C-alpha cells in the first residue's frame, strides 16, 4: 500500500509549527532530494523521541507542482479558490512549499523546524512561520471546541487521502491552509448566549444549540459529499497567538480539493437568502494557499530524478 505522509492522519498534538517557503533556486533535482531528506529527518526524530509523537507533512504548492515534478500531476490539483462577498474574503498568498511539524514537546517541535530550515537553506526563502498550540481540551481561542466532527480510525484515510480514483497519486492529500485572525475584543464583548448562537454549539459541553439558525458556524461548516457522507475533510486546525494577536491556523486534508472549496463557499457566500457564517464577522482570513502532499513513496522515488 502507498503510505501517506505520517502527519496527514496523525492524532492531535500539543504543539505545531507551520513553515511556508518559496523556492529561489533553479536546481529542482536538489529540491526534490532535500524534501526526501526532510522525511528521513522526521523519522529520525520520531525514533529518537517516540514519546513526543513527532509527525511532519510536506506539501507542494499547486502553482509550483509542474516545475518541481514535471510530468504526471494529481488529477484535481487546482489553485486556491479566490472568493469574496461584501467584506468576507479568502485572500490568496501562493507559496511553493508547506511544512507542518507537530509534536507533544515544544522543544522537539522547534528542533525539527530548525533542521528543516537547515536542509532547505540556499534553495528556499521563508515566507511565514507560525507556531500553534493545543488550547485547553482542544478548543479555539474563542472558547469553543475546534475539530469535534473529525473522522476517526481508518475513516480518516478514506476522507483525507487519494484512493484508486487517481492511481498515480494514491496516499496523497489535498491540503488547504488559511491563517485566521480573531477580533478577540469584539468577540469577548458578546454574551455567552450570543457566542453560542453564532457557533451553533454550547460553549461548555459542545452540544448543538436548538434553533441557532442557518447562519451558525456549525450549520455552514456541516458540508456533505455527493454520496451524503460527512465529514468531507480532515480538520487539523490549531490556535496560534501572542499577547496582541490571536487566531486559528486552519489546515484541512482531503481526498479531493472540492471538499474545501465547498466548505469555503458555504461560509463566505452562504445561501441565496444571505445566510453566511456569522463567525466571519469576528474572524478574518489573512492568508490562503493550496498544496498537494504526495505519498512517502512518491517523494522518495523522485529524490534522485
QUIKAJO-V84118 format. One line per field, one symbol per residue. phi: phi as a letter, one per 20 degrees, with the letter a starting at -180 (. if undefined). psi: psi as a letter, one per 40 degrees, with the letter a starting at -180 (. if undefined). burial: I if it has 16 or more other ideal C-beta (glycine too) atoms within 10 Angstrom, else O. A space follows every 10 residues. Layout:
phi=???
psi=???
burial=???
This chain:
phi=.feffgffdf fgdecbcdcd cdedceefff ffffffffff fgffffffcf felfbbcddd gfedgfffcf ofcggdfbff fecbbleebc fdcfcfcccd ccaecfffgf fffffgfffe gndccfebcc ddbfdlendf ffodfedfef fclffgfffe cfdffcgfcg nfbedccbde deefffffff ffffgfffem bfffdlefef mfnedfffff deedegenfb fdbdedfbfb qcfdccacee cccbfbffgf gffffffeem dfenedffff fcbdfdbabc bcdffgffff fefdf
psi=hhhiidedei iiidiihhhh iiheiegddd dddddddddd ddddddddgd eefhiihhih ideeddddgi biihdehiih hhihhbehig ihgiidihhh hiiehddddd ddddddddde ideihhdihh hiihhbffii eeeiidfeei iiaeddddde ihaeegdefh eihhhhihhh higddddeei idddddddde iiddefiihh feieeiddde eghiadeeih ieihhfiiii iaedhiahhh hihieheddd ddddddddda aeeegihede eehhheihii ihgiiddddd dede.
burial=OIOIIIIIII OOIIIIIIII IOIOOOOIOO IIIIIIIIIO IIOOIIOOIO OIIIIIIIII IIIIIOOIIO OOOIOIIOOI IOIOOOOIII IIOIIIIIII IIIIIOOIIO IIIOIIOOII OOIIOOIIOI IIOIIOOOII IIIIIIOOOI IOOOOIIOII IIOOOIOOII IIIIIIIIII IIOIOOIOOO OOOOIIIIII IIIOOOOOIO OIOOIIIIII IOIOIOOOOO IIIIIIIIII IOOOOIIIII IIIIIIIIII IIIIIIIIII OOOOIIIIII OIIIIOIIII IIIIIIOIII OIIOO
